[in-house]
């Protein structure tokens, strides 16, 4: 019986951790897209390093 309770407790903890990690993935994905858009907004600025990056 203790074994089953332990598995259920671990299962709940893992489920909670999984949910939090998925939320973090969503947040980081949105941040990445925001940063990519910022780079694209500066595509016409004429900064050589930006042009080099965008031409890769």
Secondary structure, 3 states (H helix, E strand, C coil): CHHHHHHHHHHHHHHHHHHHHHHHHHHHHHHHHHHHHHHHHCCCCCCHHHHHHHCC
